[in-house]
Amino acid sequence: MDNVARTVYDDKDNSELGARREWLVANGLGGFASATVVGEITRRYHGFLIAATPAPRGRLVLLNDVDVYIERPDGSAINVRESGHFIDFTMTLGLPSWRYEIDGHVIEKSVLMPARHNLVHISFRLIEQQAPVRLRLRPFVNFRSLEAAVSEPLATEYQLRIRGSQCEIRADPDLPYLRLMMVGCDGTTLTLDGGSRRERLFPTEAQRGYESHGWEWTPGYFAAELRPDCTVTLIAGIEPWHVIRAFSPEKARDIEIERRGRLVAQAVPAARQGLAAELVLAADTFLMVPVSRIADIARAHAEGD
């Protein structure tokens, strides 16, 4: 299905254009991940995990952003998004990926959501054979309702529960835990640095005349050595840990690529390649089974047994 791949933005394009274009990956439950093509969070509907939960909560913005750093030998770290070393942005079978070149390393970042699960995989790999590099990922959260103003968080304090490299963040007994873990190359670590928060401006909200300033909080950062022979993935979700661990990044990607390829293969011949195939996959983004309906189906099966 390589013919359903298109580089839609590269470093020769105008950065303002990239800030207006957006990508979206949905999970079939009403949840999704979305941001601009250049990686900026500019409006209330952006985030790396907008989870679909039963009424009355509905869709919640849980993982707002993830800052990506490359650690240099001298101990300094460079922010990948702000480095200015962006190469291109590509959609392959409707799944986004970015490439950056920093200090001679070409790093690919990609985002995937397993269908029918409130999970997101943010993966990184080195392109071609290169020396290992130290990767640092800092998640930012500000639990709020999707439609709420960015200045209206659901909580002002967060509780942490840590087990090894597994991290759980909770804001309120009525809200789900946000579970985070990093998998991949050996030497994965989680560093809690006391927590800190930052103010974020949402430019699109400002242009629309809405509240445009909100706060984000981070408990610390994950780090791992990124090598050519392995992929590092930050997993975030509200599913139980046994479900999160069951979806290894490799397995999840294989399943999702197969699912998307099957959708294209089932289309009429004229819609199996190029823009028409992209539209098939785009249409699938808007098809969903509400999360409350999933619970009803599971309950019905249990009662039937």
C-alpha contacts under 8 A as a table, 3 or more apart, distances in Angstrom:
res1	aa1	res2	aa2	distance
1	M	4	V	5.66
1	M	5	A	7.86
1	M	93	L	7.42
1	M	261	G	6.63
2	D	5	A	5.72
2	D	92	T	7.41
3	N	273	Q	5.79
3	N	274	G	6.17
4	V	92	T	5.96
4	V	93	L	5.36
4	V	94	G	7.94
4	V	273	Q	5.84
4	V	274	G	5.66
4	V	275	L	7.76
4	V	277	A	6.46
4	V	278	E	6.47
5	A	90	T	7.02
5	A	91	M	5.54
5	A	92	T	4.11
5	A	93	L	6.08
5	A	94	G	7.80
5	A	274	G	7.81
6	R	90	T	5.58
6	R	91	M	5.45
6	R	92	T	6.52
7	T	10	D	7.35
7	T	88	D	6.94
7	T	89	F	5.77
7	T	90	T	4.08
7	T	91	M	6.34
8	V	88	D	7.91
8	V	89	F	6.17
8	V	90	T	5.87
8	V	91	M	7.29
9	Y	12	K	7.99
9	Y	13	D	6.33
9	Y	18	G	6.94
9	Y	37	V	7.52
9	Y	88	D	5.64
9	Y	89	F	5.20
9	Y	90	T	7.15
10	D	13	D	5.67
10	D	86	F	7.53
10	D	87	I	5.63
10	D	88	D	3.85
10	D	89	F	6.08
11	D	14	N	7.82
11	D	86	F	6.01
11	D	87	I	5.23
11	D	88	D	6.01
13	D	17	L	7.26
13	D	18	G	7.43
14	N	17	L	5.33
14	N	18	G	6.64
15	S	18	G	4.99
15	S	19	A	6.26
15	S	38	V	7.63
16	E	19	A	5.03
16	E	20	R	6.51
17	L	20	R	5.23
17	L	21	R	6.38
18	G	21	R	5.23
18	G	22	E	7.86
18	G	36	T	6.83
18	G	37	V	5.38
18	G	38	V	5.45
19	A	22	E	7.59
19	A	36	T	5.53
19	A	37	V	6.38
19	A	38	V	5.91
19	A	39	G	7.92
19	A	40	E	6.85
20	R	36	T	6.52
20	R	37	V	7.74
21	R	36	T	5.60
21	R	37	V	5.62
22	E	34	S	7.10
22	E	35	A	5.67
22	E	36	T	4.08
22	E	37	V	5.17
23	W	34	S	5.57
23	W	35	A	5.91
23	W	36	T	6.09
23	W	37	V	6.13
23	W	96	P	7.17
24	L	32	F	6.84
24	L	33	A	5.73
24	L	34	S	4.39
24	L	35	A	7.04
25	V	32	F	5.53
25	V	33	A	5.32
25	V	34	S	6.48
25	V	94	G	7.64
25	V	95	L	6.85
25	V	111	V	7.89
25	V	112	L	7.03
25	V	113	M	6.77
25	V	285	T	7.09
26	A	29	L	7.79
26	A	30	G	7.06
26	A	31	G	5.91
26	A	32	F	4.13
26	A	33	A	6.49
26	A	113	M	6.72
26	A	115	A	7.82
26	A	285	T	5.60
26	A	286	F	7.89
27	N	30	G	6.67
27	N	31	G	5.62
27	N	32	F	5.83
27	N	113	M	5.69
27	N	114	P	6.24
27	N	115	A	4.68
27	N	116	R	5.42
27	N	117	H	6.22
27	N	118	N	6.93
27	N	285	T	7.83
27	N	288	M	7.92
28	G	31	G	6.99
28	G	115	A	5.83
28	G	116	R	5.32
28	G	117	H	7.92
28	G	285	T	7.03
28	G	286	F	7.73
28	G	287	L	6.26
28	G	288	M	4.28
28	G	289	V	6.14
28	G	290	P	7.97
29	L	52	A	6.19
29	L	116	R	5.66
29	L	117	H	7.30
29	L	118	N	7.86
29	L	288	M	5.14
29	L	289	V	5.20
29	L	290	P	5.11
29	L	291	V	5.35
30	G	51	A	7.62
30	G	52	A	5.45
30	G	59	R	7.39
30	G	288	M	6.01
30	G	289	V	7.40
30	G	290	P	6.33
30	G	291	V	7.42
31	G	49	L	7.51
31	G	50	I	5.30
31	G	51	A	4.67
31	G	52	A	4.62
31	G	59	R	6.67
31	G	118	N	6.76
32	F	48	F	7.55
32	F	49	L	6.22
32	F	50	I	5.26
32	F	51	A	6.76
32	F	113	M	7.66
33	A	46	H	7.04
33	A	47	G	5.64
33	A	48	F	4.49
33	A	49	L	5.21
33	A	50	I	6.06
33	A	113	M	7.90
33	A	120	V	7.68
34	S	45	Y	7.39
34	S	46	H	5.02
34	S	47	G	5.54
34	S	48	F	6.17
35	A	39	G	5.96
35	A	40	E	6.12
35	A	41	I	5.49
35	A	42	T	7.42
35	A	46	H	4.98
35	A	47	G	6.30
35	A	48	F	7.72
36	T	39	G	5.09
36	T	40	E	5.33
36	T	41	I	6.58
36	T	42	T	7.46
37	V	40	E	7.47
37	V	89	F	6.83
38	V	81	R	7.91
38	V	89	F	7.80
39	G	81	R	7.04
41	I	46	H	5.72
41	I	47	G	6.92
41	I	65	D	7.44
41	I	202	F	6.95
42	T	46	H	6.90
42	T	201	L	7.44
42	T	202	F	4.44
42	T	203	P	5.33
42	T	204	T	5.54
42	T	205	E	7.37
43	R	46	H	5.70
43	R	202	F	5.11
43	R	203	P	6.79
43	R	204	T	5.35
43	R	205	E	5.52
44	R	146	L	6.90
44	R	147	E	7.38
44	R	148	A	7.81
44	R	149	A	7.06
44	R	150	V	5.91
44	R	202	F	7.34
44	R	205	E	7.16
45	Y	146	L	6.34
45	Y	147	E	7.69
46	H	64	N	7.28
47	G	50	I	6.34
47	G	61	V	6.65
47	G	62	L	7.72
47	G	63	L	6.14
47	G	64	N	4.39
47	G	65	D	5.87
48	F	62	L	8.00
48	F	63	L	5.47
48	F	64	N	5.83
48	F	65	D	6.04
48	F	66	V	7.79
48	F	120	V	7.22
49	L	61	V	6.33
49	L	62	L	5.76
49	L	63	L	4.92
49	L	64	N	6.91
49	L	118	N	7.79
49	L	119	L	7.34
49	L	120	V	6.43
49	L	236	A	7.39
49	L	237	G	7.32
50	I	59	R	6.32
50	I	60	L	5.36
50	I	61	V	4.42
50	I	62	L	5.97
50	I	63	L	7.14
50	I	146	L	7.49
51	A	59	R	5.48
51	A	60	L	5.31
51	A	61	V	6.55
51	A	62	L	7.01
51	A	118	N	5.56
51	A	237	G	7.86
51	A	238	I	7.62
52	A	58	G	5.86
52	A	59	R	4.46
52	A	60	L	6.60
52	A	118	N	6.87
52	A	290	P	7.92
52	A	291	V	6.39
53	T	57	R	6.28
53	T	58	G	4.91
53	T	59	R	5.80
53	T	60	L	7.33
53	T	291	V	6.26
53	T	292	S	7.50
54	P	57	R	6.21
54	P	58	G	5.51
54	P	291	V	6.09
54	P	292	S	5.15
55	A	58	G	5.07
55	A	292	S	7.52
57	R	60	L	7.28
57	R	145	S	7.34
58	G	145	S	7.52
59	R	145	S	6.24
59	R	146	L	5.68
60	L	143	F	6.82
60	L	144	R	5.75
60	L	145	S	4.65
60	L	146	L	5.28
61	V	64	N	6.52
61	V	142	N	7.32
61	V	143	F	5.62
61	V	144	R	5.44
61	V	145	S	6.10
61	V	146	L	5.67
62	L	141	V	5.91
62	L	142	N	6.34
62	L	143	F	4.88
62	L	144	R	7.09
62	L	178	L	6.91
63	L	66	V	7.85
63	L	139	P	7.08
63	L	140	F	6.30
63	L	141	V	5.04
63	L	142	N	7.33
63	L	143	F	7.74
63	L	178	L	7.86
63	L	236	A	7.62
64	N	139	P	7.73
64	N	140	F	5.67
64	N	141	V	5.11
64	N	142	N	6.53
64	N	216	E	7.63
65	D	139	P	5.99
65	D	140	F	5.19
65	D	141	V	7.04
66	V	137	L	6.44
66	V	138	R	5.47
66	V	139	P	4.39
66	V	140	F	6.00
67	D	79	N	7.08
67	D	80	V	7.87
67	D	81	R	7.66
67	D	137	L	5.78
67	D	138	R	5.09
67	D	139	P	6.46
67	D	140	F	7.90
68	V	79	N	5.82
68	V	80	V	5.60
68	V	81	R	7.06
68	V	135	L	7.37
68	V	136	R	5.91
68	V	137	L	4.83
68	V	138	R	6.59
69	Y	77	A	5.86
69	Y	78	I	5.22
69	Y	79	N	4.46
69	Y	80	V	5.48
69	Y	135	L	6.00
69	Y	136	R	4.97
69	Y	137	L	6.38
70	I	77	A	5.38
70	I	78	I	5.31
70	I	79	N	6.69
70	I	80	V	6.84
70	I	133	V	7.12
70	I	134	R	5.89
70	I	135	L	4.99
70	I	136	R	6.19
71	E	75	G	6.38
71	E	76	S	5.90
71	E	77	A	4.29
71	E	78	I	6.60
71	E	133	V	7.28
71	E	134	R	5.25
71	E	135	L	6.27
71	E	136	R	7.03
72	R	75	G	5.49
72	R	76	S	5.38
72	R	77	A	5.74
72	R	78	I	7.64
72	R	134	R	7.51
73	P	76	S	7.34
78	I	83	S	6.73
79	N	82	E	5.41
79	N	83	S	5.79
80	V	83	S	5.15
80	V	84	G	7.78
80	V	85	H	7.59
80	V	100	Y	7.37
80	V	102	I	7.73
81	R	84	G	7.01
81	R	86	F	7.60
83	S	86	F	7.71
83	S	102	I	7.84
85	H	100	Y	5.53
85	H	101	E	5.35
85	H	102	I	6.23
86	F	98	W	7.88
86	F	99	R	6.32
86	F	100	Y	4.54
86	F	101	E	6.57
87	I	98	W	7.51
87	I	99	R	5.30
87	I	100	Y	5.22
87	I	101	E	6.82
88	D	98	W	5.81
88	D	99	R	5.53
88	D	100	Y	7.47
89	F	96	P	7.12
89	F	97	S	5.75
89	F	98	W	4.56
89	F	99	R	6.70
90	T	96	P	5.78
90	T	97	S	5.34
90	T	98	W	6.46
91	M	94	G	5.27
91	M	95	L	5.20
91	M	96	P	4.60
91	M	97	S	6.45
92	T	95	L	5.15
92	T	96	P	6.54
92	T	97	S	7.87
93	L	257	I	7.37
93	L	260	R	6.59
93	L	261	G	7.40
93	L	278	E	7.06
93	L	281	L	7.09
94	G	278	E	6.74
94	G	281	L	6.22
94	G	282	A	7.11
95	L	110	S	7.61
95	L	111	V	6.77
95	L	112	L	6.60
96	P	110	S	5.80
96	P	111	V	6.01
96	P	112	L	7.91
97	S	108	E	6.73
97	S	109	K	5.45
97	S	110	S	4.18
97	S	111	V	6.70
98	W	108	E	5.53
98	W	109	K	5.14
98	W	110	S	6.43
99	R	106	V	6.66
99	R	107	I	5.57
99	R	108	E	4.46
99	R	109	K	6.43
100	Y	105	H	7.94
100	Y	106	V	5.54
100	Y	107	I	5.27
100	Y	108	E	6.55
101	E	104	G	6.20
101	E	105	H	5.37
101	E	106	V	4.36
101	E	107	I	6.32
102	I	105	H	5.18
102	I	106	V	6.56
102	I	107	I	7.84
105	H	126	L	7.16
105	H	127	I	7.81
105	H	130	Q	6.82
105	H	131	A	7.98
106	V	126	L	5.98
106	V	127	I	5.51
107	I	124	F	6.77
107	I	125	R	5.80
107	I	126	L	4.81
107	I	127	I	6.02
108	E	124	F	5.53
108	E	125	R	5.37
108	E	126	L	6.36
108	E	127	I	6.79
109	K	122	I	7.04
109	K	123	S	5.57
109	K	124	F	4.60
109	K	125	R	6.85
110	S	122	I	5.78
110	S	123	S	5.24
110	S	124	F	6.62
111	V	120	V	7.12
111	V	121	H	5.74
111	V	122	I	4.73
111	V	123	S	6.44
112	L	120	V	5.86
112	L	121	H	5.21
112	L	122	I	6.72
112	L	253	R	7.23
113	M	117	H	7.43
113	M	118	N	7.65
113	M	119	L	5.78
113	M	120	V	4.61
113	M	121	H	6.23
114	P	117	H	5.79
114	P	118	N	7.81
114	P	119	L	6.45
114	P	120	V	7.08
114	P	252	A	6.09
114	P	253	R	7.73
114	P	256	E	6.40
115	A	256	E	7.12
117	H	239	E	7.39
118	N	237	G	5.52
118	N	238	I	6.01
118	N	239	E	6.39
119	L	235	I	7.13
119	L	236	A	5.75
119	L	237	G	4.22
119	L	238	I	6.87
119	L	239	E	7.07
119	L	244	I	7.60
120	V	235	I	5.86
120	V	236	A	5.44
120	V	237	G	6.32
121	H	233	T	6.24
121	H	234	L	5.86
121	H	235	I	4.78
121	H	236	A	6.75
121	H	249	P	6.87
122	I	233	T	5.44
122	I	234	L	5.18
122	I	235	I	6.53
123	S	231	T	6.70
123	S	232	V	5.64
123	S	233	T	4.13
123	S	234	L	6.36
124	F	226	L	7.82
124	F	231	T	5.73
124	F	232	V	5.24
124	F	233	T	6.25
125	R	226	L	6.80
125	R	227	R	7.35
125	R	228	P	6.87
125	R	230	C	6.92
125	R	231	T	4.90
125	R	232	V	6.55
126	L	129	Q	7.56
126	L	130	Q	7.07
126	L	226	L	6.99
126	L	227	R	6.41
126	L	228	P	5.15
126	L	231	T	7.82
127	I	130	Q	7.49
127	I	228	P	6.92
128	E	228	P	6.75
129	Q	228	P	5.71
130	Q	227	R	7.61
130	Q	228	P	6.26
131	A	227	R	6.94
131	A	228	P	7.49
132	P	225	E	6.45
132	P	226	L	5.50
132	P	227	R	4.49
132	P	228	P	6.92
133	V	225	E	5.72
133	V	226	L	5.26
133	V	227	R	6.71
134	R	223	A	7.11
134	R	224	A	5.87
134	R	225	E	4.46
134	R	226	L	5.87
135	L	223	A	5.47
135	L	224	A	5.41
135	L	225	E	5.98
135	L	226	L	6.22
136	R	221	Y	6.57
136	R	222	F	5.70
136	R	223	A	4.31
136	R	224	A	6.72
137	L	221	Y	5.47
137	L	222	F	5.13
137	L	223	A	6.21
137	L	234	L	7.99
138	R	218	T	7.01
138	R	220	G	6.24
138	R	221	Y	4.32
138	R	222	F	6.41
139	P	218	T	5.90
139	P	219	P	7.77
139	P	220	G	7.53
139	P	221	Y	6.79
140	F	216	E	5.69
140	F	217	W	5.29
140	F	218	T	4.69
140	F	219	P	7.94
141	V	216	E	5.34
141	V	217	W	5.25
141	V	218	T	6.36
142	N	153	P	6.17
142	N	154	L	7.77
142	N	155	A	7.86
142	N	215	W	6.76
142	N	216	E	5.10
142	N	217	W	6.34
143	F	153	P	5.77
143	F	154	L	5.57
143	F	155	A	6.82
143	F	171	A	7.43
144	R	148	A	6.75
144	R	150	V	7.79
144	R	152	E	6.78
144	R	153	P	4.70
144	R	154	L	4.88
144	R	155	A	7.90
145	S	148	A	5.20
145	S	153	P	7.75
145	S	154	L	7.36
148	A	152	E	6.31
149	A	152	E	5.43
149	A	210	Y	7.47
149	A	211	E	6.02
149	A	212	S	7.83
150	V	153	P	7.10
150	V	211	E	6.47
150	V	212	S	6.38
150	V	213	H	6.43
150	V	214	G	5.16
151	S	211	E	6.45
151	S	212	S	7.21
151	S	213	H	5.93
151	S	214	G	4.59
151	S	215	W	7.29
152	E	214	G	7.68
153	P	156	T	7.00
154	L	171	A	7.58
155	A	158	Y	7.28
155	A	171	A	5.73
155	A	172	D	7.09
156	T	171	A	7.81
157	E	171	A	6.29
158	Y	169	I	6.45
158	Y	170	R	5.60
158	Y	171	A	4.61
158	Y	172	D	7.93
159	Q	169	I	5.66
159	Q	170	R	5.12
159	Q	171	A	6.13
160	L	167	C	7.05
160	L	168	E	5.67
160	L	169	I	4.91
160	L	170	R	6.63
161	R	167	C	5.99
161	R	168	E	5.02
161	R	169	I	6.65
162	I	165	S	7.14
162	I	166	Q	5.78
162	I	167	C	4.78
162	I	168	E	6.33
163	R	166	Q	5.16
163	R	167	C	6.64
165	S	181	M	6.17
165	S	182	M	7.28
165	S	188	T	7.58
165	S	189	T	6.22
165	S	190	L	5.50
166	Q	179	R	7.34
166	Q	180	L	6.02
166	Q	181	M	4.92
166	Q	182	M	7.84
167	C	179	R	5.76
167	C	180	L	5.08
167	C	181	M	6.29
168	E	177	Y	6.02
168	E	178	L	5.59
168	E	179	R	4.53
168	E	180	L	6.31
169	I	177	Y	5.54
169	I	178	L	5.08
169	I	179	R	6.50
170	R	173	P	7.66
170	R	175	L	7.06
170	R	176	P	6.75
170	R	177	Y	4.86
170	R	178	L	6.43
171	A	175	L	6.67
171	A	177	Y	7.88
172	D	175	L	5.26
172	D	176	P	7.96
173	P	176	P	7.61
176	P	238	I	6.26
177	Y	238	I	5.80
178	L	236	A	6.85
178	L	237	G	5.73
178	L	238	I	5.18
179	R	235	I	7.97
179	R	236	A	5.54
179	R	237	G	5.35
179	R	238	I	5.92
179	R	239	E	7.71
179	R	241	W	7.77
180	L	234	L	7.14
180	L	235	I	5.65
180	L	236	A	4.57
180	L	237	G	6.82
181	M	234	L	5.90
181	M	235	I	5.39
181	M	236	A	6.78
182	M	188	T	6.82
182	M	222	F	6.89
182	M	232	V	7.07
182	M	233	T	5.57
182	M	234	L	4.44
182	M	235	I	6.06
183	V	188	T	7.02
183	V	232	V	5.82
183	V	233	T	5.38
183	V	234	L	6.62
183	V	235	I	7.75
184	G	188	T	7.64
184	G	230	C	6.38
184	G	231	T	5.42
184	G	232	V	4.32
184	G	233	T	6.17
185	C	188	T	6.88
185	C	224	A	6.66
185	C	225	E	6.25
185	C	226	L	6.38
185	C	227	R	7.10
185	C	230	C	5.81
185	C	231	T	6.60
185	C	232	V	6.05
186	D	224	A	7.09
186	D	225	E	7.01
187	G	224	A	5.67
187	G	225	E	6.62
188	T	222	F	7.15
188	T	223	A	5.68
188	T	224	A	4.42
188	T	225	E	7.31
189	T	222	F	5.60
189	T	223	A	5.25
189	T	224	A	6.39
190	L	220	G	7.39
190	L	221	Y	5.86
190	L	222	F	4.46
190	L	223	A	6.48
191	T	220	G	5.53
191	T	221	Y	5.38
191	T	222	F	6.27
191	T	223	A	7.95
192	L	195	G	6.99
192	L	219	P	5.80
192	L	220	G	4.32
192	L	221	Y	6.65
193	D	219	P	6.67
193	D	220	G	5.13
193	D	221	Y	7.97
194	G	219	P	6.48
194	G	220	G	7.13
195	G	217	W	7.03
195	G	218	T	5.46
195	G	219	P	4.12
195	G	220	G	6.00
196	S	217	W	5.74
196	S	218	T	5.58
196	S	219	P	6.68
197	R	215	W	6.64
197	R	216	E	5.37
197	R	217	W	4.18
197	R	218	T	6.16
198	R	215	W	5.67
198	R	216	E	5.46
198	R	217	W	6.63
199	E	213	H	6.79
199	E	214	G	5.72
199	E	215	W	4.51
199	E	216	E	6.37
200	R	213	H	5.70
200	R	214	G	5.38
200	R	215	W	5.98
200	R	216	E	7.14
201	L	212	S	5.70
201	L	213	H	4.79
201	L	214	G	6.73
202	F	205	E	5.51
202	F	206	A	6.47
202	F	212	S	4.96
202	F	213	H	6.30
202	F	214	G	7.93
203	P	206	A	5.03
203	P	207	Q	6.25
203	P	212	S	6.75
204	T	207	Q	5.04
204	T	208	R	6.30
204	T	212	S	7.90
205	E	208	R	5.10
205	E	209	G	6.33
205	E	210	Y	5.17
205	E	211	E	6.44
205	E	212	S	5.17
206	A	209	G	5.10
206	A	210	Y	5.61
206	A	211	E	6.56
206	A	212	S	5.03
207	Q	210	Y	7.61
218	T	221	Y	7.95
224	A	232	V	7.45
226	L	230	C	7.09
226	L	231	T	6.97
226	L	232	V	6.51
227	R	230	C	5.70
227	R	231	T	7.41
228	P	231	T	7.81
233	T	249	P	6.96
235	I	244	I	7.76
237	G	244	I	7.47
239	E	243	V	6.18
239	E	244	I	6.33
240	P	243	V	5.46
240	P	244	I	6.43
241	W	244	I	4.95
241	W	245	R	6.06
242	H	245	R	5.22
242	H	246	A	6.07
243	V	246	A	5.00
243	V	247	F	6.58
244	I	247	F	5.57
244	I	248	S	7.75
245	R	248	S	6.26
247	F	251	K	6.20
247	F	252	A	5.46
248	S	251	K	5.20
248	S	252	A	5.91
249	P	252	A	5.10
249	P	253	R	6.01
250	E	253	R	5.29
250	E	254	D	6.17
251	K	254	D	5.16
251	K	255	I	6.15
252	A	255	I	5.22
252	A	256	E	6.14
253	R	256	E	5.13
253	R	257	I	5.91
254	D	257	I	5.24
254	D	258	E	6.04
255	I	258	E	5.17
255	I	259	R	6.12
256	E	259	R	4.95
256	E	260	R	6.11
257	I	260	R	5.21
257	I	261	G	5.95
258	E	261	G	5.06
258	E	262	R	6.08
259	R	262	R	5.15
259	R	263	L	6.44
260	R	263	L	5.10
260	R	264	V	6.51
260	R	281	L	7.07
261	G	264	V	5.23
261	G	265	A	6.15
262	R	265	A	4.95
262	R	266	Q	6.13
263	L	266	Q	5.29
263	L	267	A	6.59
263	L	280	V	7.48
263	L	281	L	7.34
264	V	267	A	5.29
264	V	271	A	7.29
264	V	272	R	5.37
264	V	273	Q	7.90
264	V	277	A	6.07
264	V	280	V	6.66
264	V	281	L	7.30
265	A	268	V	7.96
265	A	272	R	6.22
267	A	270	A	7.91
267	A	271	A	5.84
267	A	272	R	6.20
267	A	280	V	7.54
268	V	271	A	5.49
268	V	272	R	6.84
269	P	272	R	5.49
270	A	273	Q	7.30
270	A	276	A	7.28
271	A	274	G	7.68
271	A	275	L	7.93
271	A	276	A	4.58
271	A	277	A	4.93
271	A	280	V	7.24
272	R	276	A	6.74
272	R	277	A	4.92
273	Q	276	A	6.17
273	Q	277	A	4.81
273	Q	278	E	7.59
274	G	277	A	5.53
274	G	278	E	6.50
275	L	278	E	4.93
275	L	279	L	6.27
276	A	279	L	5.09
276	A	280	V	6.45
277	A	280	V	4.99
277	A	281	L	6.47
278	E	281	L	5.20
278	E	282	A	6.09
279	L	282	A	4.79
279	L	283	A	6.03
280	V	283	A	5.24
280	V	284	D	6.52
281	L	284	D	5.07
281	L	285	T	6.65
282	A	285	T	5.21
282	A	286	F	7.27
283	A	286	F	5.57
283	A	287	L	7.01
284	D	287	L	5.21
285	T	288	M	7.78
289	V	293	R	6.53
289	V	294	I	6.92
290	P	293	R	5.25
290	P	294	I	6.64
291	V	294	I	5.06
291	V	295	A	6.53
292	S	295	A	5.16
292	S	296	D	6.38
293	R	296	D	4.93
293	R	297	I	6.19
294	I	297	I	5.17
294	I	298	A	6.25
295	A	298	A	5.14
295	A	299	R	6.11
296	D	299	R	5.10
296	D	300	A	6.11
297	I	300	A	5.09
297	I	301	H	6.27
298	A	301	H	5.18
298	A	302	A	6.23
299	R	302	A	5.04
299	R	303	E	6.19
300	A	303	E	5.16
300	A	304	G	6.06
301	H	304	G	4.95
301	H	305	D	6.27
302	A	305	D	5.20
